Amino acid sequence: MGNSAVRSLNGMWKSREISTPTKVQLLKALVWSIASYGCEGWTPRKQDQRRIEAFEMWCYRRPLRVSWTQRKTNEWVLLELGEKRQLLKDIKTRKIRYYEHVMRKDSCLEKDIIQGHVNGRRSPGRQRRRWVEDITEWTGLQINEAVRVTEDRQRWHNVLHTANPLGGRL
């Protein structure tokens, strides 16, 4: 859906009347919201993370009208725009904030599911990566500790500011 959103704005990317910084702002407002819709429920694997980063760079090349055949590096594109890679970090931050929101609720089905209190058996085969494993990896906290920390807003915000959503603690 993100690809189709970028392609539908083709006329804007080619326009010389709109400045590049404005195009980047429009990209973030119009395309990233579509591309990251529902990201709070994702459990991105390494391959998915690489695809998200590739999509972000593909989007950043549109305002500069730079094709991949021109052999411009991603670093060059980011330097030209004065941007940093942000999409994956935003997705991870939204997921962590959603976790905080669900854990603070008094009683809800989502909280039970995240904590693993659902009856039944899992399907046979190798266990897939669980949603909560992302939270423990990104915050550096064990799941029991993370549940307790979310109850104290100030302490949770301290964890968020010291956590590096792109991989472990800072």
C-alpha distance (Angstrom), angle and dihedral (degrees) to the residues before:
residue distance angle dihedral
M1 . . .
G2 3.79 . .
N3 3.80 90.2 .
S4 3.79 92.1 52.9
A5 3.81 90.5 48.0
V6 3.81 90.6 53.6
R7 3.80 92.2 46.2
S8 3.81 92.2 48.6
L9 3.83 88.4 59.2
N10 3.82 92.9 53.2
G11 3.79 92.9 120.9
M12 3.78 91.1 55.2
W13 3.83 93.0 50.4
K14 3.81 90.6 53.1
S15 3.80 95.0 45.5
R16 3.78 115.4 109.5
E17 3.82 91.6 -165.2
I18 3.81 92.8 71.8
S19 3.80 116.8 70.7
T20 3.80 120.2 -123.4
P21 3.84 94.8 -116.4
T22 3.81 89.2 53.5
K23 3.80 90.2 50.1
V24 3.80 90.1 52.1
Q25 3.81 91.1 50.5
L26 3.80 90.1 49.7
L27 3.80 89.6 47.9
K28 3.79 91.1 54.7
A29 3.81 93.4 44.9
L30 3.80 100.7 41.6
V31 3.79 106.3 27.7
W32 3.79 107.0 29.7
S33 3.79 92.4 52.2
I34 3.81 89.2 56.8
A35 3.81 94.9 41.7
S36 3.80 94.1 49.6
Y37 3.80 97.7 41.4
G38 3.79 109.8 140.3
C39 3.81 93.2 4.8
E40 3.80 91.0 142.4
G41 3.79 88.4 77.7
W42 3.79 97.4 46.8
T43 3.78 124.6 108.0
P44 3.80 99.4 -160.0
R45 3.78 117.1 -157.0
K46 3.81 121.9 -153.9
Q47 3.80 90.2 -93.2
D48 3.81 90.9 51.8
Q49 3.79 90.6 49.4
R50 3.80 90.7 52.4
R51 3.80 90.1 49.9
I52 3.81 91.4 50.7
E53 3.81 90.5 50.6
A54 3.82 90.9 46.9
F55 3.81 90.3 50.3
E56 3.80 90.1 50.3
M57 3.80 91.9 52.4
W58 3.80 91.1 44.9
C59 3.81 88.0 54.3
Y60 3.81 92.7 47.2
R61 3.81 90.6 54.5
R62 3.82 92.4 58.6
P63 3.85 97.7 70.5
L64 3.82 90.2 47.8
R65 3.81 92.1 46.5
V66 3.81 89.3 -130.6
S67 3.78 118.3 154.0
W68 3.79 122.5 -153.3
T69 3.81 87.7 -119.8
Q70 3.81 90.0 66.6
R71 3.80 88.4 71.3
K72 3.79 96.3 -130.5
T73 3.79 112.2 157.2
N74 3.79 123.4 -124.9
E75 3.80 89.1 -115.6
W76 3.80 89.9 55.8
V77 3.81 91.0 51.0
L78 3.82 92.1 49.2
L79 3.81 91.1 47.0
E80 3.82 91.7 49.9
L81 3.79 91.3 51.9
G82 3.79 95.3 39.3
E83 3.80 89.5 -128.5
K84 3.78 137.7 128.2
R85 3.76 127.8 -144.9
Q86 3.77 103.1 -83.6
L87 3.81 112.1 152.2
L88 3.81 98.5 81.5
K89 3.79 91.6 43.3
D90 3.82 90.3 51.6
I91 3.80 91.0 49.7
K92 3.80 92.1 51.2
T93 3.80 92.4 45.7
R94 3.80 91.2 51.8
K95 3.79 90.1 51.2
I96 3.81 92.2 50.9
R97 3.81 91.2 48.3
Y98 3.80 90.8 49.5
Y99 3.80 89.4 52.0
E100 3.81 89.2 53.1
H101 3.80 90.8 49.5
V102 3.81 94.1 50.7
M103 3.81 94.7 44.9
R104 3.81 92.0 54.3
K105 3.80 93.5 56.8
D106 3.78 115.3 103.7
S107 3.76 97.4 -132.4
C108 3.74 131.1 -9.6
L109 3.76 142.0 140.7
E110 3.81 92.2 -116.0
K111 3.79 91.5 58.5
D112 3.82 91.4 50.9
I113 3.79 91.6 49.1
I114 3.81 93.7 49.1
Q115 3.80 91.8 48.2
G116 3.81 91.2 47.7
H117 3.81 98.8 -116.1
V118 3.80 94.4 136.0
N119 3.80 118.7 120.5
G120 3.75 119.8 -126.7
R121 3.76 139.8 60.9
R122 3.74 131.0 -78.3
S123 3.77 121.2 -118.9
P124 3.80 117.8 -93.5
G125 3.76 121.1 -95.1
R126 3.75 135.2 53.5
Q127 3.77 113.6 -17.4
R128 3.79 112.7 -110.4
R129 3.75 123.1 -129.6
R130 3.77 107.8 -81.3
W131 3.80 125.4 -131.0
V132 3.80 92.3 -121.9
E133 3.79 93.6 54.2
D134 3.80 88.2 72.2
I135 3.80 90.5 55.9
T136 3.80 93.3 49.9
E137 3.80 91.9 46.5
W138 3.80 96.1 47.0
T139 3.80 97.5 43.2
G140 3.80 97.5 35.8
L141 3.82 90.8 -131.5
Q142 3.79 128.9 121.4
I143 3.80 112.3 -115.1
N144 3.82 94.9 -108.7
E145 3.79 90.4 50.1
A146 3.82 91.9 46.5
V147 3.82 91.1 53.9
R148 3.82 90.8 53.2
V149 3.80 93.1 45.2
T150 3.83 93.2 53.1
E151 3.80 89.4 62.2
D152 3.81 89.7 66.0
R153 3.82 107.4 60.3
Q154 3.79 96.2 -163.2
R155 3.77 93.5 49.9
W156 3.83 91.4 46.3
H157 3.80 91.7 51.3
N158 3.80 88.8 51.2
V159 3.81 88.3 53.7
L160 3.81 90.6 48.7
H161 3.78 92.9 51.4
T162 3.80 92.9 48.6
A163 3.81 94.4 42.1
N164 3.77 119.4 92.9
P165 3.82 107.2 -145.9
L166 3.80 89.9 -160.8
G167 3.78 91.9 67.6
G168 3.79 131.5 -31.3
R169 3.77 130.2 -38.9
L170 3.80 124.4 -31.3
